[in-house]
Amino acid sequence: MAKTAFVTGATGFLGRQVIQAFDKAGWTAVGTGFSRAKPPSVLKVDLEDHDAIEAALDQIKPQVIIHCAANRFPDKCDLDPDGTRALNIAASRRLAHAASSRSIIIIYLSTDYVFGGRPGEAPYEASSTPNPPNLYGQTKLAGEKAVLEACENTGLAVVLRVPVLYGHAETNAESAVNVLVDAVWKAAQEEDAQVPMDDWSVRYPTNTEDVARVIVDVASRYLNADEARVAMPKVLQFSAEQRFTKYQMCQVFAEILGLPLSGMVGQGEHKDAKVARPYDTHLSTKVLKDMGVDVRTMDFTDWWKREMKAYRR
């Protein structure tokens, strides 16, 4: 039987990779977007419009929805709290209700920022108690609850939490990791720039290709489980295991590019930061491992060496 995946946020950083992964796996992948949608390859669908969502689902008739669309930058969330709640919570609930009424599986992409990340707490299991430190994490957690409640007792809803992502980007600003390359160039070109860079909080940067591969695997497993999916886990977590501060990532980039980093200054904890960020939100992948999902990930440095096509000799 032909399988169709409906991917929201398909014009975004992760969404584009998810579309490619489903295509590669032999699925029909249909993407939706809004401001950057380019019909007919990507449908323009306003996720705040219930009728538009239902019309799109009835037209495409997917077996699985991958809900990537979100306001995912903590600083931008604080600047537009109402818009963030509308997309991260209300639109997710609306989409999940539409999925449930049509017996469509929905995989909701969430974040490690649902956890507080205080020193000594990580790694967090999928069953650990969330305590989001900022509005972004709060809205994504509320989105998780909304999706799971909309599909309660059906086995149709799955939450997949992931950490900070890197990978192929249209612009470096799409990723909180990729954008650090720009900071390295700035620090190299302006020795007295004194570019400040976080050297306190630790992150586990994960490649979008790995995330997309896992999403396809999860979609297939839940779809093939039929009625048995009711007993399958509702919350999953995926993450790379390599640990870096942002400053350490910059050191990797500088080494690959052969650039000095004298114009950058590593900084400790920022207790007066406008947007609170956690120290360590390392996600345990135990549930995925127990399901038999391949949780191996690309080596961070090796991927960037290939991407930059620059090797220090």
Secondary structure, 3 states (H helix, E strand, C coil): CCCEEEEECCCCHHHHHHHHHHHHCCCEEEEEECCCCCCCCEEECCCCCHHHHHHHHHHHCCCEEEECCCCCCHHHHHHCHHHHHHHHHHHHHHHHHHHHHCCCEEEEEEEHHHCCCCCCCCCECCCCCCCCCCHHHHHHHHHHHHHHHHCCCCCCEEEEEECCEECCCCCHHHCCCCHHHHHHHHHHHCCCCCEEEECCCEECCEEHHHHHHHHHHHHHHHHHCHHHHHHCCCEEECCCCCCECHHHHHHHHHHHHCCCCCCEEEECCCCCCCCCCCCECCECCHHHHHHCCCCCCCCHHHHHHHHHCCCCC
